[in-house]
Amino acid sequence: MLEPFRQFKMIINPISGAGRGLKEGRRLARLLLQEGIAVEIFITRQPQDAEKEARQSQIPLIVVGGDGTVNEVINGLAGRDIPLAVFPVGTANILAREFHLPRNPAAFLSIIRSARVRLLDAGQICGQMVTRRFLMVASLGLDAEVTRIMRRSRSGPIHLSSYLIPLWNALKHYHYSPFTLRIDDRIITPPATTAVIGNIRNYGGFFSITHRARPDDGWLDICVFSGNSRRDYLRYLMGALWRRPSIFSDVVYCRGKKIDLIKAPRPIPVELDGDFFGYTPLTCTIIPHSISLFLPA
């Protein structure tokens, strides 16, 4: 039996889970204190607060929030081996769905007691003088445009239904610009209009695009789509719902350690772990076994 951790910093995003984050975080903190586990609480108030707080922490972290808050924290921890536990209260919670992380405080406490930490890979995007890590997924193209529209229109807590109008607007108005990727030494043809880079299988909570991905194998899985119409992307969406979008002849599925965008007629929107990142150009690489995550047995 591993020696349990007795002290944590808890980073709470109060608007996660349609505003349930603060209530759930305080409830969890009371349970941990009853078990003799010291908890220092930090409540975020604006974007990047979680990242800044994680950068200063010297003790294990508990994140009470969604995938976006987790992304901030892993960027704050970059280069340091500080264990992280996630209590999911977000919208999609794709990390929680991938690893079956409990939303029940008592079940979560059993993970903390076990002190079982697994080393996972991280992806890293370098673009426009900004470098950021992702744990779950990165994408270029249409679905990144959805996150751009969402960021522009978001105010306060969101639900899954909050994505419907941004998705429809992206499908209706997005200009499909073909771009060319080089994955390791292979140039992907035909040119892509959207690409999804996955470190895990789950996508958006209910879908799977990079369905062969493993988060600790030292590889990134890439699904490249070349369709250029709304009909094509509705077809891909159904394939992702069936968890096999690569069945279509105009989809390329491959793996790699380095992805470069080598040709594009205009900047392409980019998304990391469900949040808008910016625009290309970019290079994406894998950082093996760089994140320590508490996981169920």
Secondary structure, DSSP 8 states (H G I E B T S, - for coil): ------EEEEEE-TTHHHHTHHHHHHHHHHHHHHTT-EEEEEE--STTHHHHHHHH--S-EEEEE-HHHHHHHHHHTTTS---EEEEE-SSS-HHHHHHT--SSHHHHHHHHHHT-EEEEEEEEEEETTEEEEESSEEEESHHHHHHHHHHHH--S---GGGGHHHHHHHHHH-----BEEEETTEE-SS-BSEEEEESSSEETTTEESSTT--TTSS-EEEEEE---SHHHHHHHHHHHHTT-GGGSTTEEEEEESEEEEEE-SS--EEEETTEEEEES--EEEEEEEEEEEE---
